[in-house]
Amino acid sequence: MLPSAWHTNDIAEAPHIPVLHREVVAWLDLDPGMTVVDGTFGAGGHARVLAERMEGRGCYVAIDRDPNVHVHFAAFAADHPDMRTRLIGANFALALRNLAATGVRADAVLLDLGISSMQVDETERGFSYSTDAPLDMRMDPSEPRTAANLVNELDERELARIFNRYGEERYAGQIARAICRRRGSEPYARSGDLVDTIRRSIPTPALFGQGHPAKRVFQALRIAVNDELGSLENALSLATQVLRPGGRLAVISFHSLEDRIVKGAMRDASRGCVCPPDLPICGCGTEPELRVLTPRVVRPTDDEIGENPRAASARLRVAERTVAGT
Ligand SMILES: C[S@@+](CC[C@H](N)C(=O)[O-])C[C@H]1O[C@@H](n2cnc3c(N)ncnc32)[C@H](O)[C@@H]1O
């Protein structure tokens, strides 16, 4: 038996509790024998509830850029012998491009964005501001740039821009200045040193009452290190190409930057005509590629947030592939 894998269908025992899993199952509306592309396999929590709905029959293509998910994928595959399963260890944007190019057509594509509880709990990976660890934050450890590289090498303006844009950090400028002052004599190697600088560079009242003072800077660095928003933008149109007509795309986001990209991409793909609004008739002939099924974003219930506080910021949007362009 594989040591840290999840061998039961009991959600409460999962190493990462899949958020909005009931809603994902209901909206994807799968039948036995269908094909799913799961762009963010993680511990396979969503995979297990979707496979159950498919009565263990069909095809499950799992994607994840973190090689540590192999153990969870191996357990999932072993528990579903009648399913065709495959793991692609890559950025989902790249994997979806290859799947589209090879003509794969799926009934569902799922993207459950961000990082998993396992990644946060693997303290040596530096995702957590609560434990001192190497300042790394790469989901894929073969990528060349760590959070320490960004903190030690980017200029003050660029660091402030990242903290401000990806973390909505109010004291972005002060923190960036303090980092640049310190790193000349003492380059950053550990998360604890960065937390220390953040604590020292924001006003004392701001240290209390708005969550951990390093939370926003850590989120911003993680997004930048992993180019999370760029990957998402690229992946959304590719996901549409991978869907068969009537197939569904479900995306779970965890902060407003991601949700804005998802909402915008689904809206644009469902609009069709791209002619200037003052043209009396459409000259472009562009047909909508998606139909949005969730005009209002789907949020977790209070019960789910009670069971899994990490779900609090989760937002689900779902769209269906039309016949256009297929
Ligand atoms: C929130 S977790 C997914 C959890 C999963 N749905 C479950 O129920 O266990 C996100 C996972 O997606 C992976 N991931 C995030 N962005 C990715 C990307 N651009 N390409 C591939 N994998 C990505 C992370 O490594 C992580 O394992």
The ligand as an SDF file (V2000), in Angstrom:
LIG
                    3D

 27 29  0  0  0  0  0  0  0  0999 V2000
   -6.2840   23.1350   -5.1680 C   0  0  0  0  0  0  0  0  0  0  0  0
   -5.2320   21.8340   -5.6270 S   0  0  0  0  0  0  0  0  0  0  0  0
   -6.3050   20.6870   -6.4230 C   0  0  0  0  0  0  0  0  0  0  0  0
   -6.9150   19.7010   -5.4700 C   0  0  0  0  0  0  0  0  0  0  0  0
   -7.7100   18.6280   -6.1400 C   0  0  0  0  0  0  0  0  0  0  0  0
   -8.8310   19.1330   -6.9030 N   0  0  0  0  0  0  0  0  0  0  0  0
   -8.1810   17.6450   -5.1030 C   0  0  0  0  0  0  0  0  0  0  0  0
   -9.4090   17.5490   -4.8950 O   0  0  0  0  0  0  0  0  0  0  0  0
   -7.3670   16.9650   -4.4860 O   0  0  0  0  0  0  0  0  0  0  0  0
   -4.4220   22.5000   -7.0150 C   0  0  0  0  0  0  0  0  0  0  0  0
   -3.4430   21.5490   -7.6720 C   0  0  0  0  0  0  0  0  0  0  0  0
   -3.2310   22.0300   -8.9780 O   0  0  0  0  0  0  0  0  0  0  0  0
   -1.8720   22.0750   -9.2750 C   0  0  0  0  0  0  0  0  0  0  0  0
   -1.7080   23.2150  -10.1690 N   0  0  0  0  0  0  0  0  0  0  0  0
   -1.9300   24.5170   -9.9160 C   0  0  0  0  0  0  0  0  0  0  0  0
   -1.6900   25.2600  -10.9920 N   0  0  0  0  0  0  0  0  0  0  0  0
   -1.3200   24.3990  -11.9790 C   0  0  0  0  0  0  0  0  0  0  0  0
   -0.9420   24.5520  -13.3520 C   0  0  0  0  0  0  0  0  0  0  0  0
   -0.8710   25.7580  -13.9430 N   0  0  0  0  0  0  0  0  0  0  0  0
   -0.6570   23.4460  -14.0710 N   0  0  0  0  0  0  0  0  0  0  0  0
   -0.7130   22.2090  -13.4950 C   0  0  0  0  0  0  0  0  0  0  0  0
   -1.0340   22.0090  -12.1920 N   0  0  0  0  0  0  0  0  0  0  0  0
   -1.3410   23.0910  -11.4530 C   0  0  0  0  0  0  0  0  0  0  0  0
   -1.1650   22.2310   -7.9480 C   0  0  0  0  0  0  0  0  0  0  0  0
    0.1270   21.6510   -8.0100 O   0  0  0  0  0  0  0  0  0  0  0  0
   -2.0920   21.4800   -6.9970 C   0  0  0  0  0  0  0  0  0  0  0  0
   -1.7050   20.1310   -6.8590 O   0  0  0  0  0  0  0  0  0  0  0  0
  1  2  1  0
  2  3  1  0
  2 10  1  0
  3  4  1  0
  4  5  1  0
  5  6  1  0
  5  7  1  0
  7  8  2  0
  7  9  1  0
 10 11  1  0
 11 12  1  0
 11 26  1  0
 12 13  1  0
 13 14  1  0
 13 24  1  0
 14 15  1  0
 14 23  1  0
 15 16  2  0
 16 17  1  0
 17 18  1  0
 17 23  2  0
 18 19  1  0
 18 20  2  0
 20 21  1  0
 21 22  2  0
 22 23  1  0
 24 25  1  0
 24 26  1  0
 26 27  1  0
M  CHG  2   2   1   9  -1
M  END
$$$$
